[in-house]
Amino acid sequence: MADRFSGFVRSAPRPDPIRARGFEDRAAVLVGALAAGLLVVAELALLLGGLVPGTLGHGIALLGLIALGLARWDHPEGRLSVALAVVPVLRLASIALPAVIVPEYLWYVLIGIPSFLAVSLAARALELRPADLGIRRAPLRDAAILAAAGAALGLAGFVIGEPDPLPTGISIAEIVLTSLALVVFGALLEELLLRGLVQRVAAELLGSRAVIASAALTGLLYAATLNLRYVVFMVAIAVLLGLVARRTGSIAAPVAGHAVLLWTQLVLWPLVLG
Amino acid sequence: MTATVTRLVAEALPQTPAQALALAVAGIVALIVVGLLLTRLLVQAGGRQNARALRVLDVVLVPLVVVFGIFLYIRLQEIVPLG
């Protein structure tokens, strides 16, 4: 009454902006932790329980991440959940698609096709253009330096990772196809997912710490090697590639470095050193 | 990254058509695809304002339908010798 006569209109109480920000921060931390937790539990189920618990775990993680994404889609943590939902898709494809009747290099193609599709659909849902994913030119010097580093690190990866030898009697054509599969469905896919999509979207929530988040996800995905030294090695590589991707705004140099590393580690050195 | 899990999978691959037929992984993937498909239909029935939710669901639904399609094709190729 007094307000009306004094010329003020009574309105609904406004939320205290500092308290509201605090709630948003807590919600972001909670959703981010939940999203990461879903992936960690799913990966543990796969490593400790085997294929069926792993499939169930990644199915639950996939549904949980999509639910978080839908619930918080206007917030960075919701967008990150949608980006992370690509990981269980990749894992389900990795579990379901290998078969005895399919040559091993084709496994990566079969797994890679739905994974590329998931990355492109995630980019569409998150309204990211190709340039936002780092699909743009990078200085040739950066790509050359990382490719040279990849060649040197490939030998270290071969020694630490102890990859399976190439099948005896493998033909030149099979070596070429395996190399192509590694470059496109190994290096390009991994950089597009981890540096292009996840690191880009995580930066909206974590800023420069997104490099650490993408490296941590790399470590989680390499945990299946059950080789701690190799996991640490790949996490260190992921930090390097993440820093280069952040500095150049492009995944071209990380793809070059990663492709050379994979090719030397899994094709060249096994051929040369046996 | 994909190779890390395929190494685990390679040790448990079905070696005979009967083992391929009895693979539990197929049932779980099929269940997820059907659940997502039903959710998408329900969301779609909700109207145009749900277009963004549909795009988010498609991030996982479309690739999983592709996975299931490839999976069925490969398993059929393995099972055919039974017939």
Interface residues (C-beta under 8 A of the other chain):
Chain A: L46 L47 G50 L51 V52 T55 L56 G59 L62 L63 I66 G69 L70 W73 V82 A85 V86 P88 V89 L90 R91 L92 A93 S94 I95 A96 L97 P98 A99 V100 I101 V102 E104 W107 Y108 L110 I111 G112 I113 P114 S115 L117 A118 L121 A122 R124 A125 D164 F185 G186 L189 E190 T218 L221 Y222 A223 A224 T225 L266
Chain B: M1 T2 A3 T4 V5 T6 R7 L8 V9 A10 A12 L13 P14 Q15 A20 A24 V25 A26 I28 V29 L31 I32 G35 L36 R52 A53 R55 V56 L57 D58 V59 V60 V62 P63 L64 V66 V67 F68 I70 F71 I74 R75 Q77 E78
